[in-house]
């Protein structure tokens, strides 16, 4: 998995897609999205989109935060 990679900020893209592309581009210093994708690219993966089904509204933020905690190994891993 390479979070948020492959999102295009096209004019007709949804607002969430454009926000995701902005986070990918601007938050790289904090998380290293591009470095993670470059590292995994060495293994010639077959990239496929993965989707998360979540409730809308304010619950979406909590769902995404929980997914970030799970994928990073907890709060300590998330803060590294």
PyMOL Python script that loads the backbone (N, CA, C, O; Angstrom):
from pymol import cmd

cmd.read_pdbstr("""\
ATOM      1  N   UNK A   1       0.840  -1.175   0.000  1.00  0.00           N
ATOM      2  CA  UNK A   1       0.000   0.000   0.000  1.00  0.00           C
ATOM      3  C   UNK A   1       0.888   1.241   0.000  1.00  0.00           C
ATOM      4  O   UNK A   1       1.916   1.299   0.675  1.00  0.00           O
ATOM      5  N   UNK A   2       0.473   2.193  -0.749  1.00  0.00           N
ATOM      6  CA  UNK A   2       1.129   3.501  -0.782  1.00  0.00           C
ATOM      7  C   UNK A   2       0.017   4.546  -0.648  1.00  0.00           C
ATOM      8  O   UNK A   2      -0.576   4.960  -1.644  1.00  0.00           O
ATOM      9  N   UNK A   3      -0.258   4.964   0.577  1.00  0.00           N
ATOM     10  CA  UNK A   3      -1.400   5.846   0.824  1.00  0.00           C
ATOM     11  C   UNK A   3      -1.391   7.103  -0.028  1.00  0.00           C
ATOM     12  O   UNK A   3      -0.362   7.763  -0.177  1.00  0.00           O
ATOM     13  N   UNK A   4      -2.535   7.420  -0.576  1.00  0.00           N
ATOM     14  CA  UNK A   4      -2.815   8.634  -1.336  1.00  0.00           C
ATOM     15  C   UNK A   4      -2.067   8.757  -2.653  1.00  0.00           C
ATOM     16  O   UNK A   4      -2.265   9.742  -3.364  1.00  0.00           O
ATOM     17  N   UNK A   5      -1.221   7.806  -3.009  1.00  0.00           N
ATOM     18  CA  UNK A   5      -0.519   7.922  -4.289  1.00  0.00           C
ATOM     19  C   UNK A   5      -1.484   7.579  -5.411  1.00  0.00           C
ATOM     20  O   UNK A   5      -2.373   6.743  -5.246  1.00  0.00           O
ATOM     21  N   UNK A   6      -1.308   8.209  -6.514  1.00  0.00           N
ATOM     22  CA  UNK A   6      -2.151   7.949  -7.665  1.00  0.00           C
ATOM     23  C   UNK A   6      -3.394   8.820  -7.733  1.00  0.00           C
ATOM     24  O   UNK A   6      -4.203   8.660  -8.648  1.00  0.00           O
ATOM     25  N   UNK A   7      -3.567   9.734  -6.791  1.00  0.00           N
ATOM     26  CA  UNK A   7      -4.713  10.635  -6.845  1.00  0.00           C
ATOM     27  C   UNK A   7      -4.375  11.806  -7.762  1.00  0.00           C
ATOM     28  O   UNK A   7      -3.296  12.391  -7.663  1.00  0.00           O
ATOM     29  N   UNK A   8      -5.289  12.138  -8.642  1.00  0.00           N
ATOM     30  CA  UNK A   8      -5.087  13.254  -9.556  1.00  0.00           C
ATOM     31  C   UNK A   8      -5.945  14.429  -9.111  1.00  0.00           C
ATOM     32  O   UNK A   8      -7.115  14.260  -8.768  1.00  0.00           O
ATOM     33  N   UNK A   9      -5.365  15.605  -9.117  1.00  0.00           N
ATOM     34  CA  UNK A   9      -6.103  16.813  -8.756  1.00  0.00           C
ATOM     35  C   UNK A   9      -6.689  17.452 -10.012  1.00  0.00           C
ATOM     36  O   UNK A   9      -6.538  18.653 -10.235  1.00  0.00           O
ATOM     37  N   UNK A  10      -7.354  16.647 -10.823  1.00  0.00           N
ATOM     38  CA  UNK A  10      -7.972  17.154 -12.047  1.00  0.00           C
ATOM     39  C   UNK A  10      -9.137  18.084 -11.703  1.00  0.00           C
ATOM     40  O   UNK A  10      -9.730  17.948 -10.633  1.00  0.00           O
ATOM     41  N   UNK A  11      -9.469  19.005 -12.568  1.00  0.00           N
ATOM     42  CA  UNK A  11     -10.570  19.928 -12.290  1.00  0.00           C
ATOM     43  C   UNK A  11     -11.914  19.233 -12.042  1.00  0.00           C
ATOM     44  O   UNK A  11     -12.731  19.740 -11.273  1.00  0.00           O
ATOM     45  N   UNK A  12     -12.152  18.090 -12.674  1.00  0.00           N
ATOM     46  CA  UNK A  12     -13.435  17.397 -12.512  1.00  0.00           C
ATOM     47  C   UNK A  12     -13.408  16.339 -11.412  1.00  0.00           C
ATOM     48  O   UNK A  12     -14.404  15.647 -11.202  1.00  0.00           O
ATOM     49  N   UNK A  13     -12.296  16.206 -10.715  1.00  0.00           N
ATOM     50  CA  UNK A  13     -12.209  15.234  -9.624  1.00  0.00           C
ATOM     51  C   UNK A  13     -13.035  15.731  -8.445  1.00  0.00           C
ATOM     52  O   UNK A  13     -13.291  16.927  -8.306  1.00  0.00           O
ATOM     53  N   UNK A  14     -13.448  14.788  -7.597  1.00  0.00           N
ATOM     54  CA  UNK A  14     -14.234  15.173  -6.422  1.00  0.00           C
ATOM     55  C   UNK A  14     -13.374  15.994  -5.473  1.00  0.00           C
ATOM     56  O   UNK A  14     -12.146  15.969  -5.558  1.00  0.00           O
ATOM     57  N   UNK A  15     -14.012  16.710  -4.585  1.00  0.00           N
ATOM     58  CA  UNK A  15     -13.258  17.547  -3.657  1.00  0.00           C
ATOM     59  C   UNK A  15     -12.383  16.701  -2.734  1.00  0.00           C
ATOM     60  O   UNK A  15     -11.275  17.114  -2.392  1.00  0.00           O
ATOM     61  N   UNK A  16     -12.864  15.523  -2.326  1.00  0.00           N
ATOM     62  CA  UNK A  16     -12.047  14.653  -1.470  1.00  0.00           C
ATOM     63  C   UNK A  16     -10.815  14.135  -2.206  1.00  0.00           C
ATOM     64  O   UNK A  16      -9.749  13.998  -1.607  1.00  0.00           O
ATOM     65  N   UNK A  17     -10.953  13.850  -3.490  1.00  0.00           N
ATOM     66  CA  UNK A  17      -9.807  13.404  -4.281  1.00  0.00           C
ATOM     67  C   UNK A  17      -8.777  14.514  -4.393  1.00  0.00           C
ATOM     68  O   UNK A  17      -7.578  14.265  -4.269  1.00  0.00           O
ATOM     69  N   UNK A  18      -9.237  15.738  -4.628  1.00  0.00           N
ATOM     70  CA  UNK A  18      -8.310  16.868  -4.720  1.00  0.00           C
ATOM     71  C   UNK A  18      -7.633  17.156  -3.383  1.00  0.00           C
ATOM     72  O   UNK A  18      -6.457  17.518  -3.348  1.00  0.00           O
ATOM     73  N   UNK A  19      -8.374  16.997  -2.279  1.00  0.00           N
ATOM     74  CA  UNK A  19      -7.777  17.185  -0.953  1.00  0.00           C
ATOM     75  C   UNK A  19      -6.733  16.106  -0.702  1.00  0.00           C
ATOM     76  O   UNK A  19      -5.658  16.395  -0.178  1.00  0.00           O
ATOM     77  N   UNK A  20      -7.039  14.870  -1.070  1.00  0.00           N
ATOM     78  CA  UNK A  20      -6.081  13.783  -0.906  1.00  0.00           C
ATOM     79  C   UNK A  20      -4.812  14.012  -1.703  1.00  0.00           C
ATOM     80  O   UNK A  20      -3.715  13.749  -1.211  1.00  0.00           O
ATOM     81  N   UNK A  21      -4.948  14.501  -2.934  1.00  0.00           N
ATOM     82  CA  UNK A  21      -3.781  14.802  -3.765  1.00  0.00           C
ATOM     83  C   UNK A  21      -2.967  15.937  -3.151  1.00  0.00           C
ATOM     84  O   UNK A  21      -1.738  15.916  -3.208  1.00  0.00           O
ATOM     85  N   UNK A  22      -3.636  16.923  -2.567  1.00  0.00           N
ATOM     86  CA  UNK A  22      -2.937  18.023  -1.908  1.00  0.00           C
ATOM     87  C   UNK A  22      -2.178  17.528  -0.678  1.00  0.00           C
ATOM     88  O   UNK A  22      -1.036  17.924  -0.447  1.00  0.00           O
ATOM     89  N   UNK A  23      -2.812  16.667   0.105  1.00  0.00           N
ATOM     90  CA  UNK A  23      -2.144  16.105   1.286  1.00  0.00           C
ATOM     91  C   UNK A  23      -0.930  15.300   0.856  1.00  0.00           C
ATOM     92  O   UNK A  23       0.126  15.403   1.479  1.00  0.00           O
ATOM     93  N   UNK A  24      -1.057  14.501  -0.195  1.00  0.00           N
ATOM     94  CA  UNK A  24       0.062  13.708  -0.711  1.00  0.00           C
ATOM     95  C   UNK A  24       1.231  14.612  -1.105  1.00  0.00           C
ATOM     96  O   UNK A  24       2.388  14.313  -0.810  1.00  0.00           O
ATOM     97  N   UNK A  25       0.911  15.716  -1.772  1.00  0.00           N
ATOM     98  CA  UNK A  25       1.958  16.609  -2.253  1.00  0.00           C
ATOM     99  C   UNK A  25       2.592  17.431  -1.130  1.00  0.00           C
ATOM    100  O   UNK A  25       3.808  17.616  -1.109  1.00  0.00           O
ATOM    101  N   UNK A  26       1.780  17.923  -0.202  1.00  0.00           N
ATOM    102  CA  UNK A  26       2.267  18.868   0.800  1.00  0.00           C
ATOM    103  C   UNK A  26       2.718  18.224   2.104  1.00  0.00           C
ATOM    104  O   UNK A  26       3.561  18.791   2.798  1.00  0.00           O
ATOM    105  N   UNK A  27       2.188  17.068   2.456  1.00  0.00           N
ATOM    106  CA  UNK A  27       2.527  16.446   3.743  1.00  0.00           C
ATOM    107  C   UNK A  27       3.651  15.425   3.616  1.00  0.00           C
ATOM    108  O   UNK A  27       3.910  14.667   4.552  1.00  0.00           O
ATOM    109  N   UNK A  28       4.302  15.400   2.495  1.00  0.00           N
ATOM    110  CA  UNK A  28       5.391  14.452   2.285  1.00  0.00           C
ATOM    111  C   UNK A  28       6.534  14.613   3.271  1.00  0.00           C
ATOM    112  O   UNK A  28       7.203  13.637   3.611  1.00  0.00           O
ATOM    113  N   UNK A  29       6.762  15.833   3.733  1.00  0.00           N
ATOM    114  CA  UNK A  29       7.835  16.066   4.705  1.00  0.00           C
ATOM    115  C   UNK A  29       7.516  15.410   6.045  1.00  0.00           C
ATOM    116  O   UNK A  29       8.422  15.018   6.781  1.00  0.00           O
ATOM    117  N   UNK A  30       6.241  15.295   6.355  1.00  0.00           N
ATOM    118  CA  UNK A  30       5.851  14.689   7.627  1.00  0.00           C
ATOM    119  C   UNK A  30       5.780  13.170   7.556  1.00  0.00           C
ATOM    120  O   UNK A  30       6.165  12.487   8.505  1.00  0.00           O
ATOM    121  N   UNK A  31       5.297  12.644   6.454  1.00  0.00           N
ATOM    122  CA  UNK A  31       5.060  11.200   6.364  1.00  0.00           C
ATOM    123  C   UNK A  31       5.983  10.503   5.375  1.00  0.00           C
ATOM    124  O   UNK A  31       6.356   9.352   5.603  1.00  0.00           O
ATOM    125  N   UNK A  32       6.352  11.143   4.312  1.00  0.00           N
ATOM    126  CA  UNK A  32       7.223  10.523   3.315  1.00  0.00           C
ATOM    127  C   UNK A  32       6.474   9.624   2.349  1.00  0.00           C
ATOM    128  O   UNK A  32       6.917   8.511   2.065  1.00  0.00           O
ATOM    129  N   UNK A  33       5.335  10.099   1.838  1.00  0.00           N
ATOM    130  CA  UNK A  33       4.530   9.310   0.912  1.00  0.00           C
ATOM    131  C   UNK A  33       5.329   8.878  -0.313  1.00  0.00           C
ATOM    132  O   UNK A  33       5.295   7.714  -0.710  1.00  0.00           O
ATOM    133  N   UNK A  34       6.041   9.824  -0.902  1.00  0.00           N
ATOM    134  CA  UNK A  34       6.774   9.519  -2.128  1.00  0.00           C
ATOM    135  C   UNK A  34       7.913   8.546  -1.875  1.00  0.00           C
ATOM    136  O   UNK A  34       8.184   7.682  -2.709  1.00  0.00           O
ATOM    137  N   UNK A  35       8.582   8.672  -0.735  1.00  0.00           N
ATOM    138  CA  UNK A  35       9.658   7.744  -0.395  1.00  0.00           C
ATOM    139  C   UNK A  35       9.154   6.328  -0.208  1.00  0.00           C
ATOM    140  O   UNK A  35       9.809   5.368  -0.615  1.00  0.00           O
ATOM    141  N   UNK A  36       7.993   6.200   0.407  1.00  0.00           N
ATOM    142  CA  UNK A  36       7.397   4.882   0.603  1.00  0.00           C
ATOM    143  C   UNK A  36       7.057   4.251  -0.735  1.00  0.00           C
ATOM    144  O   UNK A  36       7.335   3.073  -0.961  1.00  0.00           O
ATOM    145  N   UNK A  37       6.457   5.031  -1.619  1.00  0.00           N
ATOM    146  CA  UNK A  37       6.105   4.487  -2.930  1.00  0.00           C
ATOM    147  C   UNK A  37       7.359   4.131  -3.718  1.00  0.00           C
ATOM    148  O   UNK A  37       7.394   3.094  -4.380  1.00  0.00           O
ATOM    149  N   UNK A  38       8.394   4.977  -3.659  1.00  0.00           N
ATOM    150  CA  UNK A  38       9.642   4.701  -4.381  1.00  0.00           C
ATOM    151  C   UNK A  38      10.300   3.431  -3.857  1.00  0.00           C
ATOM    152  O   UNK A  38      10.820   2.637  -4.641  1.00  0.00           O
ATOM    153  N   UNK A  39      10.285   3.230  -2.540  1.00  0.00           N
ATOM    154  CA  UNK A  39      10.855   2.017  -1.960  1.00  0.00           C
ATOM    155  C   UNK A  39      10.104   0.783  -2.452  1.00  0.00           C
ATOM    156  O   UNK A  39      10.724  -0.201  -2.854  1.00  0.00           O
ATOM    157  N   UNK A  40       8.791   0.828  -2.423  1.00  0.00           N
ATOM    158  CA  UNK A  40       7.994  -0.329  -2.832  1.00  0.00           C
ATOM    159  C   UNK A  40       8.054  -0.566  -4.334  1.00  0.00           C
ATOM    160  O   UNK A  40       7.865  -1.691  -4.796  1.00  0.00           O
ATOM    161  N   UNK A  41       8.318   0.493  -5.096  1.00  0.00           N
ATOM    162  CA  UNK A  41       8.407   0.377  -6.554  1.00  0.00           C
ATOM    163  C   UNK A  41       9.553  -0.540  -6.967  1.00  0.00           C
ATOM    164  O   UNK A  41       9.507  -1.135  -8.044  1.00  0.00           O
ATOM    165  N   UNK A  42      10.585  -0.665  -6.125  1.00  0.00           N
ATOM    166  CA  UNK A  42      11.730  -1.525  -6.437  1.00  0.00           C
ATOM    167  C   UNK A  42      11.331  -2.997  -6.562  1.00  0.00           C
ATOM    168  O   UNK A  42      12.037  -3.777  -7.201  1.00  0.00           O
ATOM    169  N   UNK A  43      10.215  -3.377  -5.962  1.00  0.00           N
ATOM    170  CA  UNK A  43       9.779  -4.767  -5.977  1.00  0.00           C
ATOM    171  C   UNK A  43       8.791  -5.058  -7.106  1.00  0.00           C
ATOM    172  O   UNK A  43       8.184  -6.128  -7.137  1.00  0.00           O
ATOM    173  N   UNK A  44       8.628  -4.121  -8.024  1.00  0.00           N
ATOM    174  CA  UNK A  44       7.739  -4.237  -9.189  1.00  0.00           C
ATOM    175  C   UNK A  44       6.335  -4.707  -8.799  1.00  0.00           C
ATOM    176  O   UNK A  44       5.870  -5.736  -9.290  1.00  0.00           O
ATOM    177  N   UNK A  45       5.667  -3.973  -7.933  1.00  0.00           N
ATOM    178  CA  UNK A  45       4.320  -4.388  -7.521  1.00  0.00           C
ATOM    179  C   UNK A  45       3.298  -4.118  -8.618  1.00  0.00           C
ATOM    180  O   UNK A  45       3.539  -3.340  -9.541  1.00  0.00           O
ATOM    181  N   UNK A  46       2.187  -4.760  -8.497  1.00  0.00           N
ATOM    182  CA  UNK A  46       1.039  -4.474  -9.360  1.00  0.00           C
ATOM    183  C   UNK A  46       0.114  -3.590  -8.533  1.00  0.00           C
ATOM    184  O   UNK A  46      -0.604  -4.079  -7.661  1.00  0.00           O
ATOM    185  N   UNK A  47       0.132  -2.287  -8.810  1.00  0.00           N
ATOM    186  CA  UNK A  47      -0.637  -1.335  -8.020  1.00  0.00           C
ATOM    187  C   UNK A  47      -2.121  -1.456  -8.331  1.00  0.00           C
ATOM    188  O   UNK A  47      -2.527  -1.412  -9.492  1.00  0.00           O
ATOM    189  N   UNK A  48      -2.916  -1.607  -7.302  1.00  0.00           N
ATOM    190  CA  UNK A  48      -4.367  -1.672  -7.439  1.00  0.00           C
ATOM    191  C   UNK A  48      -4.992  -0.744  -6.406  1.00  0.00           C
ATOM    192  O   UNK A  48      -4.524  -0.685  -5.270  1.00  0.00           O
ATOM    193  N   UNK A  49      -6.037  -0.024  -6.779  1.00  0.00           N
ATOM    194  CA  UNK A  49      -6.685   0.843  -5.796  1.00  0.00           C
ATOM    195  C   UNK A  49      -7.384   0.013  -4.712  1.00  0.00           C
ATOM    196  O   UNK A  49      -7.943  -1.050  -4.984  1.00  0.00           O
ATOM    197  N   UNK A  50      -7.337   0.520  -3.494  1.00  0.00           N
ATOM    198  CA  UNK A  50      -8.015  -0.105  -2.361  1.00  0.00           C
ATOM    199  C   UNK A  50      -8.915   0.958  -1.758  1.00  0.00           C
ATOM    200  O   UNK A  50      -8.504   2.104  -1.580  1.00  0.00           O
ATOM    201  N   UNK A  51     -10.134   0.576  -1.447  1.00  0.00           N
ATOM    202  CA  UNK A  51     -11.113   1.533  -0.958  1.00  0.00           C
ATOM    203  C   UNK A  51     -11.526   1.191   0.472  1.00  0.00           C
ATOM    204  O   UNK A  51     -11.504   0.029   0.880  1.00  0.00           O
ATOM    205  N   UNK A  52     -11.896   2.205   1.210  1.00  0.00           N
ATOM    206  CA  UNK A  52     -12.421   2.039   2.558  1.00  0.00           C
ATOM    207  C   UNK A  52     -13.856   2.531   2.544  1.00  0.00           C
ATOM    208  O   UNK A  52     -14.132   3.650   2.111  1.00  0.00           O
ATOM    209  N   UNK A  53     -14.762   1.701   3.014  1.00  0.00           N
ATOM    210  CA  UNK A  53     -16.156   2.118   3.167  1.00  0.00           C
ATOM    211  C   UNK A  53     -16.313   2.697   4.565  1.00  0.00           C
ATOM    212  O   UNK A  53     -16.001   2.039   5.557  1.00  0.00           O
ATOM    213  N   UNK A  54     -16.793   3.919   4.635  1.00  0.00           N
ATOM    214  CA  UNK A  54     -16.923   4.596   5.923  1.00  0.00           C
ATOM    215  C   UNK A  54     -18.163   5.474   5.910  1.00  0.00           C
ATOM    216  O   UNK A  54     -18.620   5.901   4.849  1.00  0.00           O
ATOM    217  N   UNK A  55     -18.704   5.741   7.085  1.00  0.00           N
ATOM    218  CA  UNK A  55     -19.840   6.661   7.152  1.00  0.00           C
ATOM    219  C   UNK A  55     -19.390   8.065   6.779  1.00  0.00           C
ATOM    220  O   UNK A  55     -18.217   8.407   6.931  1.00  0.00           O
ATOM    221  N   UNK A  56     -20.300   8.858   6.304  1.00  0.00           N
ATOM    222  CA  UNK A  56     -19.960  10.220   5.913  1.00  0.00           C
ATOM    223  C   UNK A  56     -19.925  11.164   7.098  1.00  0.00           C
ATOM    224  O   UNK A  56     -20.065  10.755   8.250  1.00  0.00           O
ATOM    225  N   UNK A  57     -19.737  12.418   6.791  1.00  0.00           N
ATOM    226  CA  UNK A  57     -19.734  13.439   7.826  1.00  0.00           C
ATOM    227  C   UNK A  57     -18.503  13.372   8.710  1.00  0.00           C
ATOM    228  O   UNK A  57     -17.417  13.012   8.256  1.00  0.00           O
ATOM    229  N   UNK A  58     -18.684  13.723   9.979  1.00  0.00           N
ATOM    230  CA  UNK A  58     -17.575  13.782  10.934  1.00  0.00           C
ATOM    231  C   UNK A  58     -17.007  12.408  11.240  1.00  0.00           C
ATOM    232  O   UNK A  58     -15.851  12.305  11.649  1.00  0.00           O
ATOM    233  N   UNK A  59     -17.783  11.352  11.055  1.00  0.00           N
ATOM    234  CA  UNK A  59     -17.285  10.002  11.329  1.00  0.00           C
ATOM    235  C   UNK A  59     -16.193   9.578  10.359  1.00  0.00           C
ATOM    236  O   UNK A  59     -15.397   8.694  10.676  1.00  0.00           O
ATOM    237  N   UNK A  60     -16.144  10.187   9.196  1.00  0.00           N
ATOM    238  CA  UNK A  60     -15.122   9.858   8.209  1.00  0.00           C
ATOM    239  C   UNK A  60     -13.728  10.187   8.746  1.00  0.00           C
ATOM    240  O   UNK A  60     -12.798   9.399   8.575  1.00  0.00           O
ATOM    241  N   UNK A  61     -13.578  11.330   9.384  1.00  0.00           N
ATOM    242  CA  UNK A  61     -12.282  11.704   9.952  1.00  0.00           C
ATOM    243  C   UNK A  61     -11.805  10.717  10.993  1.00  0.00           C
ATOM    244  O   UNK A  61     -10.624  10.372  11.027  1.00  0.00           O
ATOM    245  N   UNK A  62     -12.701  10.260  11.839  1.00  0.00           N
ATOM    246  CA  UNK A  62     -12.336   9.273  12.861  1.00  0.00           C
ATOM    247  C   UNK A  62     -11.938   7.948  12.214  1.00  0.00           C
ATOM    248  O   UNK A  62     -10.995   7.296  12.663  1.00  0.00           O
ATOM    249  N   UNK A  63     -12.650   7.551  11.168  1.00  0.00           N
ATOM    250  CA  UNK A  63     -12.326   6.312  10.457  1.00  0.00           C
ATOM    251  C   UNK A  63     -10.949   6.397   9.831  1.00  0.00           C
ATOM    252  O   UNK A  63     -10.176   5.442   9.913  1.00  0.00           O
ATOM    253  N   UNK A  64     -10.626   7.519   9.207  1.00  0.00           N
ATOM    254  CA  UNK A  64      -9.311   7.691   8.586  1.00  0.00           C
ATOM    255  C   UNK A  64      -8.206   7.742   9.642  1.00  0.00           C
ATOM    256  O   UNK A  64      -7.114   7.219   9.421  1.00  0.00           O
ATOM    257  N   UNK A  65      -8.484   8.366  10.782  1.00  0.00           N
ATOM    258  CA  UNK A  65      -7.501   8.395  11.871  1.00  0.00           C
ATOM    259  C   UNK A  65      -7.241   6.990  12.400  1.00  0.00           C
ATOM    260  O   UNK A  65      -6.095   6.633  12.677  1.00  0.00           O
ATOM    261  N   UNK A  66      -8.295   6.190  12.543  1.00  0.00           N
ATOM    262  CA  UNK A  66      -8.132   4.809  12.996  1.00  0.00           C
ATOM    263  C   UNK A  66      -7.310   3.999  11.990  1.00  0.00           C
ATOM    264  O   UNK A  66      -6.459   3.199  12.379  1.00  0.00           O
ATOM    265  N   UNK A  67      -7.566   4.208  10.706  1.00  0.00           N
ATOM    266  CA  UNK A  67      -6.797   3.496   9.676  1.00  0.00           C
ATOM    267  C   UNK A  67      -5.319   3.907   9.720  1.00  0.00           C
ATOM    268  O   UNK A  67      -4.437   3.066   9.544  1.00  0.00           O
ATOM    269  N   UNK A  68      -5.050   5.200   9.954  1.00  0.00           N
ATOM    270  CA  UNK A  68      -3.666   5.660  10.058  1.00  0.00           C
ATOM    271  C   UNK A  68      -2.972   5.028  11.256  1.00  0.00           C
ATOM    272  O   UNK A  68      -1.808   4.637  11.164  1.00  0.00           O
ATOM    273  N   UNK A  69      -3.676   4.925  12.377  1.00  0.00           N
ATOM    274  CA  UNK A  69      -3.091   4.292  13.560  1.00  0.00           C
ATOM    275  C   UNK A  69      -2.800   2.817  13.320  1.00  0.00           C
ATOM    276  O   UNK A  69      -1.757   2.311  13.734  1.00  0.00           O
ATOM    277  N   UNK A  70      -3.722   2.127  12.653  1.00  0.00           N
ATOM    278  CA  UNK A  70      -3.517   0.705  12.376  1.00  0.00           C
ATOM    279  C   UNK A  70      -2.342   0.472  11.434  1.00  0.00           C
ATOM    280  O   UNK A  70      -1.546  -0.442  11.648  1.00  0.00           O
ATOM    281  N   UNK A  71      -2.232   1.287  10.401  1.00  0.00           N
ATOM    282  CA  UNK A  71      -1.183   1.054   9.409  1.00  0.00           C
ATOM    283  C   UNK A  71       0.197   1.502   9.879  1.00  0.00           C
ATOM    284  O   UNK A  71       1.205   1.071   9.319  1.00  0.00           O
ATOM    285  N   UNK A  72       0.260   2.358  10.898  1.00  0.00           N
ATOM    286  CA  UNK A  72       1.557   2.848  11.362  1.00  0.00           C
ATOM    287  C   UNK A  72       2.055   2.149  12.615  1.00  0.00           C
ATOM    288  O   UNK A  72       3.178   2.402  13.051  1.00  0.00           O
ATOM    289  N   UNK A  73       1.258   1.287  13.198  1.00  0.00           N
ATOM    290  CA  UNK A  73       1.692   0.570  14.389  1.00  0.00           C
ATOM    291  C   UNK A  73       1.380   1.288  15.684  1.00  0.00           C
ATOM    292  O   UNK A  73       2.043   1.049  16.693  1.00  0.00           O
ATOM    293  N   UNK A  74       0.397   2.153  15.683  1.00  0.00           N
ATOM    294  CA  UNK A  74       0.005   2.850  16.899  1.00  0.00           C
ATOM    295  C   UNK A  74       0.452   4.293  16.917  1.00  0.00           C
ATOM    296  O   UNK A  74       1.000   4.803  15.940  1.00  0.00           O
ATOM    297  N   UNK A  75       0.212   4.941  18.031  1.00  0.00           N
ATOM    298  CA  UNK A  75       0.506   6.377  18.150  1.00  0.00           C
ATOM    299  C   UNK A  75       2.001   6.652  18.009  1.00  0.00           C
ATOM    300  O   UNK A  75       2.394   7.617  17.353  1.00  0.00           O
ATOM    301  N   UNK A  76       2.833   5.816  18.615  1.00  0.00           N
ATOM    302  CA  UNK A  76       4.284   6.026  18.532  1.00  0.00           C
ATOM    303  C   UNK A  76       4.749   5.935  17.082  1.00  0.00           C
ATOM    304  O   UNK A  76       5.540   6.766  16.637  1.00  0.00           O
ATOM    305  N   UNK A  77       4.272   4.942  16.344  1.00  0.00           N
ATOM    306  CA  UNK A  77       4.649   4.804  14.936  1.00  0.00           C
ATOM    307  C   UNK A  77       4.124   5.951  14.089  1.00  0.00           C
ATOM    308  O   UNK A  77       4.782   6.379  13.140  1.00  0.00           O
ATOM    309  N   UNK A  78       2.946   6.448  14.427  1.00  0.00           N
ATOM    310  CA  UNK A  78       2.361   7.540  13.686  1.00  0.00           C
ATOM    311  C   UNK A  78       3.161   8.837  13.881  1.00  0.00           C
ATOM    312  O   UNK A  78       3.286   9.641  12.957  1.00  0.00           O
ATOM    313  N   UNK A  79       3.695   9.028  15.080  1.00  0.00           N
ATOM    314  CA  UNK A  79       4.449  10.246  15.376  1.00  0.00           C
ATOM    315  C   UNK A  79       5.884  10.199  14.876  1.00  0.00           C
ATOM    316  O   UNK A  79       6.543  11.237  14.821  1.00  0.00           O
ATOM    317  N   UNK A  80       6.382   9.038  14.514  1.00  0.00           N
ATOM    318  CA  UNK A  80       7.766   8.943  14.000  1.00  0.00           C
ATOM    319  C   UNK A  80       7.848   9.502  12.656  1.00  0.00           C
ATOM    320  O   UNK A  80       8.923   9.515  12.056  1.00  0.00           O
TER     321      UNK A  80
END
""", "prot")
cmd.dss("prot")
cmd.show_as("cartoon", "prot")
cmd.util.cbc("prot")
cmd.orient("prot")
